Amino acid sequence: MTTTYPTLFSPVELGPLQAKNRLLMAPMVRNYAAEDGSSTPRYLAHLTSIAEGGVGTLVLEAIYVRKDGRGFPGQLGAHHDGVLDGLRELVEVAHANGALIGPQLYHAGRQTSSASTGTTPVAPSPIPDPLMGEVPEELTAEDIADLVRCFGQGARRAEEAGCDFVQVHGAHGYLVTQFLSPFTNHRTDAYGGDAEGRRRFLLEIIDAIRAETSEGFPIMVRLSADEMVPGGITLEDTLELAKLLEERGVDVLDISAGNYASFNRGYLIAPMARPDGLLEDFASAVREAVSVPVVAVGKIRTPEMAERMLTEGSADVIALGRQLLADPDWPRKAESGQAETIRHCIACNQACIGRLFTGKDVWCTVNPACGFEAEFAAPASGPARKVAVVGGGPAGMQAAITAADRGHNVTLLERHDHLGGQLIAAAATPHRDGWEELRRHLQSELDRLGVEVRLGVEADQATIEGLEPDTVVVATGSRQTRPELPGIDEARVFTSRQILEGRAAAAGDVVVAGGGCAGAQTAELLAVQGHRVTLVEQFGTIAADAPLDDRSLLIGRLRDLGVDVRTETTLMRIDPDTVTLEDVTGTTELACGTVVLCLGATPEDALALQPDAQRAGGPRRRPAPPATPSSRSLRQRRRVEPERRRHLRRRRCRPSGAERCFGGASPSNGFVRRPSAWWELAWPRRMKPLRA
């Protein structure tokens, strides 16, 4: 097959192995495994979709070798023989699709919690991780010897299950890195002190793997080229270690960066605000120092970038992580000349790492089938249906795409003169270009599939009945909340969506009420435009709903722009030239020219709640909770707010990608004339309205 990317899709020698191409699935924990660490049907279906997509090498995920090394509740394990059957199934799927496969053996060390492991975390030294916060127990020499043995046993199980290789996780601040780094290793015995002592644990692990596996069994090692913390591992340290590992017979080096302590700098799992390919220079430097294959990773999203990195000599292999969650067919599409149809990861970090770090299973904002491959499998073919989708936001667009892709005749109705919904507002703020990229992709898919799009149509019951559809999907999104406050109807008061969508313009100094992710990003845009901005948030922190690294970078930019952030403060009143704010010290007046509201949203569900829709099985929601009187003091608000938030959690719809960033209920609030059709055509269970 002739391909636009000849180097990317050429074979590569990985020690004694040959991979069919130079694409490697980066190890990513999904939280799909069983409690005992074994694989599940869900994990198998997910991995099958990626293997069938054409990637050459699969590194499963960080797989713990001892129970106290588990970092996440649904993580794969290699700590007992009971995991072998599930691991064999994963191997069979990979080999059936011509791919190599192996686990990443790891122990979390201090970068876990007693809630995950049931025991106190362990580490080379009793130094707490800044992110996790627990003081770990210092490992004894006997503990270290047992851990080395466990790594060897994990490798034995991997080979016994048919795996082609193992990778040792020596990056990202986990246990092996904790030994390697002076940032975390303050020991004075044989496993600490100088560089030779700090490297001893890793070298003993390699020796144990050699002893427990057949001769020549391939070993990869992943390293953080730079931990990006004071006193941590530097690139110079990594270059020396890389040469040593090559001398000790390691077959492949996988080069990343960072640890949990530097996570908020946005290099370990680069967010939207960081550039593509940001770790390329690290891989290039290591490749110049060794002769074994080097893997590059770090927000490599396009085949053009991957091909360039290979041809310029920065790496021998390209690792795709989140990109394969967004589109498992990325390799096949790129190789077959369909690169323009790739559904790119937008690095929002919301449904993947954002969920993972809260102990939840991994989803994908741009790919509703991620983690739900079995449920989302195309149903048996049948007669084409007439499908009407109401609402041209991301959920409506995706529902129309899914239905059309399965052969149905789809009409998409949108009341505005454009498609995209809240993606328009989301993409308007600085460093959020990924949302526009997603909108363009959805638009191009609608065009490719021939979906009939009717813009400027205010759909009502009569309009829909005129289409004579077999199935109706209502994806009408939400509207922003305007609380009952004195002065709320002033001409200078706008919602954030009005500002971001260009339907209104701010003048003079601006007060942004609502300091969630959307409010903080709106404040950033206004500050970049030259306004003096005050951001008011009722609770104790801003952008609390943003992924950790994105939040840290956003807060830093707001600080640099001089935005006045006032937490534990409530907007009480709006007058012609001032606003009244209340905090724990009392009330104050602040002069401003414009007030921007970003105080959440309520569903646009009037159509879905019409009587015909109710009879068709549409959502029946509880009445909204009583509005909090604007005169209530901040102290009283704090007492009622937890219960109010619990009530909202019970009644709201689960958010789509745009909604997770910009607040409100999911655009997929919907009813169907035939309830079973919703399951077959649109989103999986997680996108359906929560019922009381």
C-alpha positions as CSV (number, residue, x, y, z in Angstrom):
1,M,0.0,0.0,0.0
2,T,1.3,3.4,-1.0
3,T,1.1,5.9,1.9
4,T,1.7,9.5,2.5
5,Y,3.7,8.6,5.6
6,P,6.2,6.0,4.4
7,T,8.5,6.2,7.5
8,L,5.7,6.1,10.0
9,F,4.3,2.9,8.4
10,S,7.6,1.1,7.9
11,P,8.6,-1.8,10.1
12,V,10.9,-1.2,13.0
13,E,13.2,-3.5,15.0
14,L,12.5,-3.5,18.7
15,G,15.3,-5.7,20.0
16,P,14.7,-9.2,18.6
17,L,11.1,-8.2,17.6
18,Q,9.8,-6.5,14.5
19,A,6.8,-4.2,14.7
20,K,4.7,-3.7,11.6
21,N,4.9,0.1,11.9
22,R,6.4,2.8,14.1
23,L,3.2,3.6,16.1
24,L,3.0,2.5,19.7
25,M,0.0,2.7,22.0
26,A,1.3,4.6,25.1
27,P,0.5,3.0,28.4
28,M,-2.7,4.5,29.9
29,V,-4.6,3.4,32.9
30,R,-8.4,3.3,32.2
31,N,-9.9,2.0,35.4
32,Y,-11.7,-0.7,33.4
33,A,-10.1,-3.7,35.3
34,A,-11.7,-5.8,38.0
35,E,-11.1,-5.3,41.7
36,D,-8.4,-8.1,41.7
37,G,-6.5,-6.5,38.8
38,S,-7.7,-8.9,36.1
39,S,-9.0,-7.9,32.7
40,T,-12.7,-7.5,32.0
41,P,-15.0,-7.8,29.0
42,R,-15.1,-4.0,28.9
43,Y,-11.3,-3.8,28.8
44,L,-11.1,-6.5,26.1
45,A,-13.6,-4.7,23.9
46,H,-11.8,-1.4,24.3
47,L,-8.4,-2.9,23.5
48,T,-9.9,-4.8,20.5
49,S,-11.0,-1.5,18.9
50,I,-7.5,-0.1,19.2
51,A,-5.8,-3.2,17.9
52,E,-8.1,-3.3,15.0
53,G,-7.2,0.3,14.3
54,G,-3.7,-0.7,13.1
55,V,-1.3,0.4,15.8
56,G,1.9,-1.7,15.6
57,T,2.8,-2.1,19.3
58,L,0.5,-2.0,22.4
59,V,1.9,-1.2,25.9
60,L,-1.1,-2.1,28.0
61,E,-1.0,0.3,31.0
62,A,0.8,0.7,34.3
63,I,0.2,-2.7,35.8
64,Y,1.0,-3.0,39.5
65,V,3.3,-5.8,40.6
66,R,2.4,-5.8,44.3
67,K,-1.0,-5.0,45.8
68,D,0.3,-2.0,47.7
69,G,1.5,-0.5,44.4
70,R,-1.9,0.0,43.0
71,G,-2.5,3.7,42.1
72,F,-6.1,3.5,40.8
73,P,-9.1,1.4,41.8
74,G,-9.7,-0.2,38.4
75,Q,-6.1,-0.8,37.3
76,L,-4.7,-4.0,35.8
77,G,-2.4,-6.0,38.0
78,A,0.3,-8.6,37.5
79,H,0.7,-9.6,41.1
80,H,-1.0,-13.0,41.1
81,D,-1.5,-15.8,38.7
82,G,-5.3,-15.2,38.6
83,V,-4.7,-12.4,36.1
84,L,-3.3,-14.7,33.4
85,D,-6.5,-15.7,31.7
86,G,-7.5,-12.2,31.1
87,L,-4.1,-11.2,30.0
88,R,-4.0,-14.0,27.5
89,E,-7.2,-12.7,25.9
90,L,-5.7,-9.3,25.4
91,V,-2.6,-10.9,23.9
92,E,-4.7,-12.9,21.5
93,V,-6.5,-9.8,20.3
94,A,-3.3,-8.0,19.6
95,H,-1.6,-10.9,17.8
96,A,-4.8,-11.5,15.7
97,N,-4.3,-7.9,14.4
98,G,-0.6,-8.2,13.8
99,A,0.5,-6.1,16.8
100,L,3.1,-6.6,19.5
101,I,1.9,-6.4,23.1
102,G,3.3,-6.1,26.6
103,P,2.5,-4.7,30.0
104,Q,4.1,-1.7,31.7
105,L,5.3,-3.1,35.1
106,Y,5.1,-0.6,37.9
107,H,4.6,0.2,41.5
108,A,3.1,3.6,42.5
109,G,5.3,4.1,45.6
110,R,4.2,7.3,47.3
111,Q,2.1,8.4,44.3
112,T,-1.0,6.6,45.6
113,S,-3.2,6.7,48.6
114,S,-4.2,4.4,51.4
115,A,-7.7,4.5,50.0
116,S,-6.5,2.8,46.8
117,T,-4.2,0.3,48.4
118,G,-5.7,-0.3,51.8
119,T,-2.3,0.2,53.3
120,T,0.0,3.2,53.9
121,P,2.0,4.1,50.7
122,V,5.7,3.1,50.6
123,A,8.7,4.9,49.2
124,P,12.5,5.1,49.4
125,S,12.2,7.9,51.9
126,P,9.3,9.1,54.1
127,I,8.7,12.2,52.0
128,P,5.1,13.0,51.1
129,D,4.1,13.6,47.5
130,P,2.9,17.2,47.1
131,L,-0.1,16.1,45.2
132,M,-1.1,13.0,47.2
133,G,-0.2,14.4,50.6
134,E,0.3,11.1,52.6
135,V,3.6,10.5,54.4
136,P,4.8,7.1,53.0
137,E,6.6,4.4,55.0
138,E,10.3,4.1,54.2
139,L,11.1,0.8,52.5
140,T,13.4,-1.6,54.4
141,A,16.1,-3.6,52.6
142,E,13.8,-6.7,52.9
143,D,10.9,-4.8,51.3
144,I,13.1,-3.7,48.4
145,A,14.2,-7.3,47.8
146,D,10.6,-8.4,47.8
147,L,9.7,-5.7,45.3
148,V,12.5,-6.7,43.0
149,R,11.2,-10.2,43.1
150,C,7.6,-9.0,42.4
151,F,8.8,-7.2,39.3
152,G,10.5,-10.4,38.1
153,Q,7.3,-12.4,38.8
154,G,5.2,-9.9,36.9
155,A,7.5,-10.3,33.9
156,R,7.2,-14.1,34.2
157,R,3.4,-13.9,34.2
158,A,3.5,-11.6,31.1
159,E,5.7,-14.0,29.1
160,E,3.6,-16.9,30.3
161,A,0.5,-15.1,29.0
162,G,2.1,-14.7,25.6
163,C,3.3,-11.1,25.8
164,D,6.1,-10.1,23.5
165,F,7.9,-7.8,26.0
166,V,7.6,-5.9,29.2
167,Q,8.2,-2.2,29.9
168,V,9.5,-1.0,33.3
169,H,7.9,2.2,34.4
170,G,10.8,4.4,35.5
171,A,9.1,7.7,34.8
172,H,6.4,10.1,36.1
173,G,7.5,9.9,39.8
174,Y,6.4,6.4,40.5
175,L,8.4,4.0,42.7
176,V,11.3,3.4,40.3
177,T,11.7,7.1,39.6
178,Q,11.5,7.7,43.4
179,F,14.6,5.6,43.8
180,L,16.3,7.2,40.8
181,S,15.7,10.8,41.9
182,P,17.5,12.9,44.6
183,F,14.2,14.7,44.9
184,T,12.6,11.7,46.5
185,N,15.5,9.4,47.6
186,H,17.3,10.6,50.7
187,R,18.6,7.2,51.7
188,T,22.1,6.7,52.9
189,D,22.3,2.9,52.3
190,A,23.1,1.0,49.2
191,Y,19.9,2.2,47.5
192,G,20.7,5.9,48.0
193,G,23.4,8.4,48.2
194,D,25.1,8.8,44.8
195,A,23.7,8.1,41.4
196,E,25.0,4.5,41.5
197,G,23.1,3.8,44.6
198,R,19.9,5.4,43.4
199,R,20.1,3.4,40.2
200,R,20.6,0.1,42.0
201,F,16.8,-0.7,42.4
202,L,16.1,-0.3,38.6
203,L,19.2,-2.4,37.7
204,E,18.2,-5.2,40.1
205,I,14.7,-5.2,38.6
206,I,16.2,-5.7,35.1
207,D,18.3,-8.5,36.4
208,A,15.2,-10.1,38.1
209,I,13.3,-9.9,34.8
210,R,16.2,-11.6,33.0
211,A,16.2,-14.3,35.6
212,E,12.5,-15.0,35.4
213,T,12.0,-14.9,31.6
214,S,13.5,-16.7,28.6
215,E,16.8,-15.6,27.2
216,G,16.6,-12.5,25.1
217,F,13.0,-11.6,26.3
218,P,12.7,-7.9,25.3
219,I,12.7,-5.2,28.0
220,M,11.7,-1.6,27.5
221,V,12.2,1.1,30.1
222,R,10.2,4.4,30.3
223,L,12.1,7.4,31.8
224,S,11.3,11.0,32.7
225,A,14.0,12.9,30.9
226,D,13.5,15.8,33.2
227,E,11.3,15.8,36.4
228,M,10.9,19.6,36.2
229,V,11.3,20.0,39.9
230,P,14.2,21.6,41.9
231,G,16.6,18.8,42.9
232,G,15.0,16.3,40.6
233,I,16.2,14.2,37.6
234,T,17.7,16.4,34.8
235,L,18.3,15.6,31.2
236,E,22.0,15.1,31.9
237,D,21.1,12.5,34.5
238,T,18.9,10.7,32.0
239,L,21.5,10.7,29.3
240,E,23.9,8.9,31.6
241,L,21.3,6.4,32.7
242,A,20.2,5.8,29.1
243,K,23.8,4.8,28.2
244,L,24.0,2.5,31.2
245,L,20.7,0.8,30.4
246,E,21.8,0.2,26.9
247,E,24.9,-1.5,28.3
248,R,22.7,-3.6,30.5
249,G,20.8,-4.9,27.5
250,V,17.6,-2.8,27.6
251,D,16.1,-3.0,24.1
252,V,14.0,0.2,23.9
253,L,13.8,3.5,25.8
254,D,10.6,5.4,26.0
255,I,11.2,9.1,26.9
256,S,8.7,11.2,28.8
257,A,8.9,13.9,31.4
258,G,7.6,15.1,34.8
259,N,6.1,13.7,37.9
260,Y,3.1,14.4,40.1
261,A,5.0,17.3,41.9
262,S,5.3,19.0,38.5
263,F,2.0,17.8,37.0
264,N,0.5,21.3,37.2
265,R,3.1,22.6,34.7
266,G,1.4,20.7,32.0
267,Y,4.2,18.5,30.6
268,L,3.3,15.1,31.9
269,I,-0.1,15.0,30.2
270,A,-0.1,18.1,28.1
271,P,-3.3,20.1,28.1
272,M,-4.8,22.1,25.3
273,A,-2.8,25.2,26.3
274,R,0.5,23.4,25.7
275,P,1.9,23.0,22.1
276,D,1.9,19.8,20.2
277,G,5.1,17.6,20.4
278,L,6.4,19.5,23.4
279,L,8.7,16.6,24.6
280,E,10.3,16.0,21.2
281,D,13.7,17.6,22.2
282,F,14.0,15.2,25.1
283,A,13.6,12.1,22.9
284,S,16.0,13.6,20.3
285,A,18.7,14.1,22.9
286,V,18.4,10.6,24.2
287,R,18.4,9.2,20.7
288,E,21.7,10.9,20.0
289,A,23.2,9.3,23.1
290,V,22.2,5.7,22.5
291,S,21.8,3.3,19.6
292,V,18.7,1.4,20.8
293,P,15.3,2.5,19.5
294,V,13.8,5.6,21.3
295,V,10.1,6.2,21.6
296,A,8.8,9.8,21.6
297,V,5.6,10.8,23.3
298,G,3.8,14.0,24.3
299,K,0.8,15.4,22.5
300,I,1.8,14.1,19.0
301,R,-1.6,14.4,17.4
302,T,-1.2,14.4,13.6
303,P,0.5,11.9,11.2
304,E,2.3,14.9,9.7
305,M,4.1,15.7,13.0
306,A,4.8,12.0,13.6
307,E,6.4,11.5,10.1
308,R,8.5,14.7,10.5
309,M,9.8,13.6,13.9
310,L,10.9,10.2,12.4
311,T,12.5,11.6,9.3
312,E,14.3,14.3,11.2
313,G,15.7,11.7,13.6
314,S,14.1,12.8,16.8
315,A,12.8,9.3,17.5
316,D,12.4,5.8,16.1
317,V,8.9,5.1,17.3
318,I,5.9,7.5,18.0
319,A,3.7,6.9,21.0
320,L,0.0,7.7,20.7
321,G,-1.9,7.9,24.0
322,R,-5.1,10.0,24.3
323,Q,-5.2,10.1,20.5
324,L,-6.1,6.5,20.4
325,L,-8.9,7.1,22.9
326,A,-10.2,9.8,20.6
327,D,-9.9,7.7,17.5
328,P,-8.6,4.1,17.7
329,D,-8.6,4.1,13.8
330,W,-6.0,6.9,13.7
331,P,-3.3,4.5,12.3
332,R,-5.5,2.9,9.7
333,K,-6.9,6.2,8.5
334,A,-3.5,7.8,8.2
335,E,-2.0,4.8,6.3
336,S,-4.9,4.5,3.9
337,G,-5.0,8.2,2.9
338,Q,-7.9,9.2,5.1
339,A,-6.0,11.4,7.5
340,E,-8.5,14.2,7.1
341,T,-11.2,12.0,8.7
342,I,-9.2,11.4,11.9
343,R,-11.1,12.5,15.0
344,H,-8.2,14.3,16.8
345,C,-7.7,14.4,20.6
346,I,-8.2,18.0,21.6
347,A,-6.2,17.6,24.8
348,C,-9.0,18.8,27.0
349,N,-8.0,16.3,29.7
350,Q,-11.6,16.3,31.0
351,A,-13.0,12.8,30.5
352,C,-9.7,10.9,30.5
353,I,-7.1,12.1,33.0
354,G,-9.6,14.4,34.7
355,R,-11.9,11.4,35.5
356,L,-9.0,9.0,36.2
357,F,-7.5,11.3,38.9
358,T,-10.9,11.2,40.7
359,G,-11.0,7.5,40.7
360,K,-13.5,7.2,37.8
361,D,-13.3,5.2,34.6
362,V,-11.8,6.9,31.6
363,W,-14.1,8.3,28.9
364,C,-13.3,10.6,26.0
365,T,-14.9,14.0,25.4
366,V,-14.7,13.7,21.6
367,N,-15.4,9.9,21.3
368,P,-18.6,8.8,23.0
369,A,-17.7,5.1,22.3
370,C,-14.5,5.2,24.3
371,G,-14.9,2.6,27.1
372,F,-18.3,1.7,25.8
373,E,-17.3,-0.2,22.7
374,A,-19.5,-3.2,23.3
375,E,-22.6,-1.1,24.0
376,F,-21.8,1.2,21.1
377,A,-21.3,-1.6,18.6
378,A,-23.4,-1.2,15.4
379,P,-26.7,-3.1,15.7
380,A,-27.7,-5.6,13.1
381,S,-28.7,-4.1,9.8
382,G,-32.3,-3.3,9.3
383,P,-34.5,-0.9,7.3
384,A,-33.3,2.7,7.2
385,R,-35.2,5.0,9.5
386,K,-36.1,8.7,9.2
387,V,-34.3,10.4,12.1
388,A,-34.9,14.0,13.2
389,V,-32.3,15.6,15.5
390,V,-33.2,18.8,17.2
391,G,-30.2,20.9,18.2
392,G,-27.0,21.5,16.4
393,G,-24.6,21.5,19.3
394,P,-21.9,18.9,19.8
395,A,-24.3,16.2,21.1
396,G,-26.9,16.8,18.3
397,M,-24.2,16.8,15.7
398,Q,-22.7,13.6,17.0
399,A,-26.1,11.9,17.3
400,A,-26.8,12.8,13.6
401,I,-23.4,11.5,12.6
402,T,-23.9,8.2,14.4
403,A,-27.3,7.7,12.9
404,A,-26.2,8.6,9.3
405,D,-23.1,6.4,9.6
406,R,-25.5,3.5,10.3
407,G,-27.4,4.1,7.1
408,H,-30.4,6.1,8.4
409,N,-31.9,9.2,6.8
410,V,-31.1,12.1,9.1
411,T,-32.4,15.7,9.3
412,L,-30.7,18.0,11.8
413,L,-32.7,21.1,12.8
414,E,-30.9,24.1,14.4
415,R,-32.5,27.4,15.3
416,H,-29.4,29.5,14.8
417,D,-27.7,30.2,11.5
418,H,-24.7,28.0,12.4
419,L,-23.8,24.7,14.0
420,G,-21.6,24.1,17.0
421,G,-23.7,25.2,20.0
422,Q,-21.4,25.9,23.0
423,L,-18.3,24.9,21.1
424,I,-18.4,28.4,19.6
425,A,-18.2,30.0,23.1
426,A,-15.7,27.5,24.3
427,A,-13.3,28.1,21.4
428,A,-13.4,31.9,21.8
429,T,-11.3,32.0,25.0
430,P,-7.5,31.9,24.9
431,H,-5.7,28.6,24.5
432,R,-8.9,26.7,23.7
433,D,-8.5,26.1,19.9
434,G,-9.3,22.4,20.4
435,W,-13.0,23.2,20.7
436,E,-13.0,24.8,17.2
437,E,-11.1,21.8,15.9
438,L,-13.8,19.5,17.3
439,R,-16.6,21.7,15.7
440,R,-14.9,21.6,12.3
441,H,-14.5,17.8,12.5
442,L,-18.2,17.3,13.4
443,Q,-19.2,19.6,10.5
444,S,-17.0,17.8,8.1
445,E,-18.5,14.4,9.2
446,L,-22.0,15.7,8.7
447,D,-21.0,16.9,5.2
448,R,-19.3,13.6,4.4
449,L,-22.3,11.5,5.4
450,G,-24.8,13.7,3.6
451,V,-26.9,14.7,6.7
452,E,-29.6,17.2,5.8
453,V,-29.0,20.3,7.9
454,R,-31.7,22.9,8.3
455,L,-30.5,26.1,9.9
456,G,-32.7,28.9,11.3
457,V,-35.5,26.5,12.1
458,E,-37.2,26.9,15.5
459,A,-38.4,23.3,16.0
460,D,-41.7,22.7,17.6
461,Q,-44.1,19.8,17.8
462,A,-45.7,20.7,14.5
463,T,-42.3,21.1,12.7
464,I,-41.2,17.7,13.8
465,E,-44.4,16.0,13.0
466,G,-44.2,17.5,9.5
467,L,-40.9,15.6,8.9
468,E,-42.8,12.3,9.8
469,P,-39.7,10.9,11.5
470,D,-39.5,7.4,13.0
471,T,-37.2,8.6,15.7
472,V,-36.6,12.0,17.3
473,V,-33.5,13.0,19.3
474,V,-33.8,16.3,21.3
475,A,-30.4,17.8,22.0
476,T,-31.4,21.4,22.7
477,G,-28.7,22.2,25.3
478,S,-29.2,24.7,28.0
479,R,-29.5,28.4,28.6
480,Q,-27.4,30.4,31.1
481,T,-28.9,31.3,34.4
482,R,-29.9,34.9,35.2
483,P,-30.6,35.0,39.0
484,E,-33.2,37.3,40.5
485,L,-31.0,40.1,41.6
486,P,-31.7,43.8,41.9
487,G,-30.5,45.4,38.6
488,I,-30.1,42.1,36.7
489,D,-32.0,43.6,33.8
490,E,-29.6,46.5,33.4
491,A,-28.5,47.0,29.7
492,R,-24.8,46.5,30.7
493,V,-25.4,43.0,32.1
494,F,-24.6,40.1,29.8
495,T,-24.0,36.4,30.0
496,S,-20.6,34.9,29.3
497,R,-22.0,33.2,26.2
498,Q,-23.2,36.5,24.8
499,I,-19.6,37.9,25.2
500,L,-17.9,34.8,23.9
501,E,-20.1,34.4,20.9
502,G,-19.7,38.0,19.9
503,R,-23.3,38.9,20.5
504,A,-22.3,41.5,23.1
505,A,-19.2,43.6,23.8
506,A,-17.9,44.7,27.2
507,A,-17.1,48.3,28.0
508,G,-14.9,49.7,30.7
509,D,-14.0,47.7,33.8
510,V,-15.7,44.3,34.0
511,V,-17.0,42.2,36.9
512,V,-17.4,38.5,36.0
513,A,-19.8,36.8,38.4
514,G,-19.0,33.1,38.7
515,G,-15.5,31.7,39.0
516,G,-15.9,28.2,37.5
517,C,-13.9,27.1,34.5
518,A,-16.1,29.1,32.2
519,G,-16.1,32.3,34.2
520,A,-12.3,32.2,34.7
521,Q,-11.7,31.7,31.0
522,T,-14.1,34.5,30.2
523,A,-12.2,36.7,32.6
524,E,-9.0,35.8,30.8
525,L,-10.4,36.8,27.4
526,L,-11.6,40.1,28.7
527,A,-8.3,40.8,30.4
528,V,-6.4,40.0,27.2
529,Q,-8.7,42.5,25.4
530,G,-7.5,45.2,27.8
531,H,-10.3,45.4,30.3
532,R,-9.6,45.6,34.0
533,V,-11.4,42.5,35.3
534,T,-12.7,41.4,38.7
535,L,-13.6,37.8,39.0
536,V,-16.1,37.0,41.8
537,E,-16.6,33.5,43.1
538,Q,-18.9,32.4,45.9
539,F,-16.7,29.5,47.0
540,G,-13.1,29.3,48.1
541,T,-11.4,28.6,44.8
542,I,-11.8,29.4,41.1
543,A,-11.9,27.0,38.1
544,A,-12.5,24.1,40.5
545,D,-14.2,22.2,37.7
546,A,-11.1,22.4,35.4
547,P,-8.5,19.6,35.1
548,L,-5.7,20.2,37.5
549,D,-3.0,21.1,35.0
550,D,-5.3,23.3,33.0
551,R,-6.5,25.0,36.2
552,S,-3.0,25.8,37.4
553,L,-1.9,27.2,34.0
554,L,-5.1,29.3,33.8
555,I,-4.7,30.7,37.3
556,G,-1.1,31.6,36.5
557,R,-2.2,33.5,33.4
558,L,-4.9,35.3,35.3
559,R,-2.4,36.4,37.8
560,D,0.0,37.6,35.1
561,L,-2.9,39.6,33.5
562,G,-3.7,41.3,36.8
563,V,-7.2,39.9,37.2
564,D,-8.6,40.7,40.6
565,V,-9.9,37.4,42.0
566,R,-12.3,37.6,44.9
567,T,-13.3,34.2,46.3
568,E,-15.9,33.6,49.0
569,T,-17.6,36.6,47.6
570,T,-21.2,37.0,46.2
571,L,-22.7,39.4,43.8
572,M,-25.7,41.0,45.6
573,R,-26.9,44.0,43.6
574,I,-26.3,45.7,40.3
575,D,-26.7,49.5,40.0
576,P,-26.1,51.8,37.0
577,D,-22.4,52.3,37.7
578,T,-21.5,49.9,40.5
579,V,-22.1,46.5,41.9
580,T,-22.5,45.4,45.5
581,L,-20.4,42.5,46.6
582,E,-20.7,40.6,49.9
583,D,-17.9,38.6,51.6
584,V,-17.2,37.5,55.2
585,T,-16.3,41.0,56.2
586,G,-19.5,42.6,54.9
587,T,-20.6,44.4,51.7
588,T,-18.6,46.7,49.4
589,E,-19.4,48.7,46.3
590,L,-17.2,48.3,43.2
591,A,-17.4,50.6,40.1
592,C,-17.7,48.8,36.8
593,G,-18.9,49.4,33.3
594,T,-20.0,45.8,32.4
595,V,-21.3,42.8,34.4
596,V,-20.8,39.3,32.9
597,L,-22.8,36.4,34.4
598,C,-21.4,32.9,34.4
599,L,-23.6,31.3,37.1
600,G,-24.5,28.0,35.6
601,A,-27.3,27.0,33.2
602,T,-30.6,25.2,33.1
603,P,-31.8,22.7,30.4
604,E,-33.6,23.9,27.3
605,D,-36.0,21.0,27.7
606,A,-39.4,22.5,26.8
607,L,-39.7,20.4,23.7
608,A,-38.6,17.3,25.4
609,L,-41.2,17.8,28.2
610,Q,-44.2,18.3,26.0
611,P,-47.0,15.8,26.7
612,D,-46.3,13.8,23.5
613,A,-42.7,13.5,24.5
614,Q,-43.6,12.4,28.0
615,R,-45.8,9.6,26.6
616,A,-42.9,8.5,24.4
617,G,-40.8,7.9,27.4
618,G,-39.0,11.3,27.7
619,P,-37.4,12.5,30.9
620,R,-39.5,13.5,33.9
621,R,-37.5,15.7,36.1
622,R,-38.1,16.8,39.6
623,P,-39.1,20.5,40.1
624,A,-36.1,22.8,40.4
625,P,-35.1,23.6,44.0
626,P,-36.3,27.0,45.3
627,A,-34.1,29.9,44.3
628,T,-31.8,31.2,47.0
629,P,-33.0,34.7,47.9
630,S,-30.5,37.3,46.9
631,S,-30.7,38.9,50.3
632,R,-29.5,35.8,52.1
633,S,-26.2,36.3,53.8
634,L,-23.1,34.4,52.7
635,R,-23.1,32.4,55.9
636,Q,-26.7,31.2,55.3
637,R,-25.8,30.4,51.7
638,R,-23.0,28.2,52.9
639,R,-25.3,26.2,55.1
640,V,-27.8,25.4,52.3
641,E,-25.4,25.1,49.4
642,P,-24.2,21.5,50.0
643,E,-27.8,20.2,49.9
644,R,-28.6,22.4,46.9
645,R,-25.7,21.0,45.0
646,R,-26.6,17.4,45.9
647,H,-30.1,18.1,44.6
648,L,-28.7,19.4,41.3
649,R,-26.4,16.4,41.0
650,R,-29.4,14.1,41.3
651,R,-31.5,15.9,38.7
652,R,-29.1,17.1,36.1
653,C,-28.0,15.4,32.9
654,R,-24.5,14.2,32.6
655,P,-22.4,16.8,30.8
656,S,-21.0,16.7,27.3
657,G,-17.5,18.0,26.5
658,A,-18.6,21.6,26.0
659,E,-20.9,21.5,29.0
660,R,-18.2,20.1,31.3
661,C,-16.2,23.2,30.5
662,F,-19.0,25.8,30.2
663,G,-21.6,24.6,32.7
664,G,-25.2,23.6,32.6
665,A,-27.0,20.5,31.6
666,S,-26.0,18.2,28.8
667,P,-27.1,19.0,25.3
668,S,-28.3,15.4,25.1
669,N,-31.4,16.1,27.3
670,G,-33.7,14.2,25.0
671,F,-36.8,12.2,24.2
672,V,-37.3,9.5,21.6
673,R,-40.4,8.3,20.0
674,R,-39.0,4.8,20.2
675,P,-36.9,4.5,23.4
676,S,-34.8,1.6,22.0
677,A,-33.8,3.7,19.0
678,W,-31.9,6.1,21.3
679,W,-29.6,3.3,22.4
680,E,-29.0,2.1,18.9
681,L,-28.5,5.5,17.3
682,A,-27.0,8.0,19.6
683,W,-25.1,8.1,22.8
684,P,-24.4,5.2,25.2
685,R,-26.0,5.0,28.6
686,R,-23.8,7.5,30.3
687,M,-25.2,10.3,28.1
688,K,-28.9,9.6,29.0
689,P,-30.7,11.8,31.5
690,L,-30.4,10.6,35.1
691,R,-33.8,9.7,36.4
692,A,-34.9,10.2,40.0
